[in-house]
Amino acid sequence: MTAEATLRSLRPYAEFARLGFVNTLAYRLRYYTGIVTYFIYVGVYYFIWKAIFAHSSRIEEFNFSQILTYIAVGWTIRSVYFNNIDQEIAQQVLEGKLAMDLIKPVNVQCMYIA
C-alpha cells in the first residue's frame, strides 16, 4: 500500500478525531478540569518520589529523572487508553443506535478510538 493510499484510508478517522475534540470542547469546564486533574496527579507523584529520593540519589538502578520519565510516560499512556469507549458502545446498544455505526464503511473500533 502506498503512502498516499494509507493517508486516504486514515482521512475519515482524522475527521472522527476532530469531531470528538470539538464535542469535548463543547463542555469546556469538563475539559479543563480533566487537564488540571492530570497535572495534580502528576504533581502529587512528583512530590512523593521527591520525598522518597531525598535521602539517596538512586534506588536500585533508578535515579530520580528516570522515575519522573516513567511517571510522565505512564500518565500519558493512561490518558490514551483510559476512556469511556466501552460505556459509549453500551449506551449505543441500549438506545439501538449501534446498527447505524456498523453500516458505516469504516472500522467501528477505530472510529470510536479516533
C-alpha positions as a printed Julia matrix, in Angstrom:
114×3 Matrix{Float64}:
   0.0    0.0    0.0
   1.42   3.36  -0.95
   1.74   6.28   1.43
  -0.96   8.16  -0.44
  -3.39   5.26  -0.14
  -2.62   4.95   3.58
  -3.31   8.65   4.14
  -6.52   8.4    2.16
  -7.71   5.47   4.29
  -6.93   7.36   7.53
  -8.74  10.56   6.49
 -12.17   9.51   7.9
 -10.6    8.71  11.28
  -8.96  12.12  11.4
 -12.39  13.62  10.93
 -13.81  11.44  13.73
 -10.97  12.63  15.97
 -11.73  16.25  15.07
 -15.42  15.79  15.85
 -14.57  14.16  19.17
 -12.3   17.06  20.06
 -14.99  19.58  19.1
 -17.53  17.71  21.23
 -15.08  17.72  24.13
 -14.64  21.47  23.77
 -18.41  21.88  23.93
 -18.04  21.0   27.61
 -15.06  23.28  28.25
 -15.18  23.16  32.03
 -15.03  19.36  31.98
 -12.14  19.5   29.51
 -10.13  21.99  31.56
 -10.95  20.18  34.78
  -9.56  16.98  33.28
  -6.32  18.69  32.32
  -5.94  20.27  35.76
  -6.7   16.93  37.42
  -3.95  15.19  35.44
  -1.46  17.9   36.44
  -2.46  17.47  40.08
  -1.99  13.69  39.88
   1.41  14.03  38.25
   2.38  16.74  40.75
   1.47  14.53  43.69
   3.52  11.68  42.24
   6.41  14.09  41.69
   6.47  15.18  45.32
   6.03  11.65  46.63
   9.02  10.44  44.62
  10.98  13.58  45.52
  10.49  12.69  49.19
  11.49   9.09  48.55
  14.67  10.18  46.77
  15.51  12.83  49.41
  17.95  10.51  51.21
  19.61   8.81  48.26
  20.37   9.57  44.64
  19.48   6.07  43.41
  17.06   3.36  44.41
  18.03   0.02  42.94
  19.12   1.02  39.42
  16.83   4.04  39.03
  17.56   7.7   39.57
  15.02  10.48  40.09
  14.91  11.62  36.45
  14.21   8.07  35.28
  11.33   7.79  37.72
   9.93  11.13  36.52
  10.11   9.92  32.94
   8.31   6.73  33.95
   5.57   8.77  35.65
   5.14  11.16  32.72
   5.04   8.39  30.12
   2.74   6.3   32.29
   0.19   9.07  32.73
   0.37   9.97  29.05
  -0.32   6.37  28.06
  -3.08   6.15  30.67
  -4.79   9.18  29.18
  -4.88   7.38  25.83
  -6.22   4.01  26.94
  -8.4    5.11  29.86
 -11.51   6.15  28.05
 -15.22   5.53  28.09
 -15.48   3.75  24.76
 -17.0    0.66  26.37
 -19.64   2.78  28.08
 -20.37   4.66  24.84
 -20.85   1.39  22.94
 -23.07   0.02  25.73
 -25.19   3.18  25.56
 -25.41   2.83  21.76
 -26.61  -0.76  22.17
 -29.23   0.22  24.75
 -30.52   3.02  22.53
 -30.45   0.83  19.42
 -28.07   3.17  17.6
 -25.14   0.79  17.19
 -26.53  -0.53  13.91
 -26.06   2.91  12.37
 -22.36   2.81  13.24
 -21.99  -0.74  11.95
 -23.25   0.14   8.46
 -20.67   2.9    8.01
 -17.81   1.98   5.67
 -15.21   2.31   8.44
 -13.87   0.11  11.23
 -16.18   0.79  14.2
 -13.5    0.19  16.82
 -11.07   2.57  15.09
 -13.87   5.1   14.74
 -14.53   5.07  18.49
 -10.83   5.24  19.33
 -10.4    8.22  16.99
